[in-house]
């Protein structure tokens, strides 16, 4: 029996048996008429179009890229750790984090899932039944083979990858690559329960993005052709006199960058200054489009360089609201990515996830300072006096110290009281 057969057998024990009378690879609606086929094709074509537009926004507009990058960085912070009393299960997760360099990759996962709306990660299992790597598949070529209830009729054909990014939602190409449900982790951003796919973060701003781009281009062209100062030369005489004047003063007329120019004439005349466009600073309509575009962003535009008109109190309120948004995002990435990854690794190692009581804890973003060390040590001692359990104290402490696991805090011969004393000594 091959390694793949062994893995399939492991996951087959955990899946309910599905009874079906149809072997069709693509889910169909109740009547399967031409209208339904057209609707599926239209929906797939629209999804691909939105993703391509959002990618264009990401590639060409630094504000969109920075907003996604900032959101991913703030959401991931310093990574996560798992809290459980099952030491074997904890060690499996710690080993997997180190093996996959998971904390480093989480930022890209969040950023790309927000850009495309979906991320499909294939799991690769080695001979030791360890998840040795997981690779992101092309979003435009991946399809979720679920039914109208977004469940899999055939778990062995849960996802498939088509050879190109053309719409294929009405039929499966013969050369499509199939994946079982255990092989793929599907991360869906802003997912509605009745839909098979997620939604790109900037999907609702594609129209405002086009207006913003066109408006900013119009402003740039307008400044170039209408901002400069011009001169009106009045030459009394015939057209020949005007031509002669231009020829005599050709050097001065063709040198607009000169700080001082002289003009010469042997007839009465005058030079009148014509000011440039005095309304080039009126860009309220462009700002409206920019603000409309940023309504789709999880990162407030005030935190990305557009907060000049805000006072400190308003900016503080926006920051608090943003922190709540980040908490929601951590719940999303925990449920969509981390929990499936952790539980599948446990299954491969023979541990039933339902038998493990655990919690995913995210670390704090800021680096620890000597003052924070002192405060943490003092806080730990106070919690012990109040009778707080040791495991809770250790879990709270681990959130503030990046790359320090719980087994270090409670390991060989070092209880939390000794650790607190050491922290206090370091911070003085």
Protein Blocks (a to p, Z undefined) as FASTA:
>chain_A
ZZklmmmmmmmmmpccdddfbfbfbdcdfkopaklmmmmmmmmmmmmmmmmmmmmmmmmm
mklmmmmmmmmmmmnmnopadddfblklmmmmmmmmmmnommmmmmmmmmmmmmnopacd
dddddfkopafbdcdddfklpccdddfkopafblmlmbccdfbfcdfklbccfkbccddf
klpccddehiafkbmbdcdfklmmmmmmmmmmmmmmmmmmmmmmmmpccdddddeddfkl
mmmmmmmmmmmmmmmkbfbdcdddfbdcddddddddfklmmcklmmmmmmmmmmmpmbdf
klnopammpcfklmmmmmmmmmmmmmmmmmmmmmmmmmmmmmmmmmmnopafklpccddd
dddfbdcdfklmmmmmmmmmmmmmnopafklmmmmmmmmmghiafklmmmghiafklmmm
mmmmmmZZ
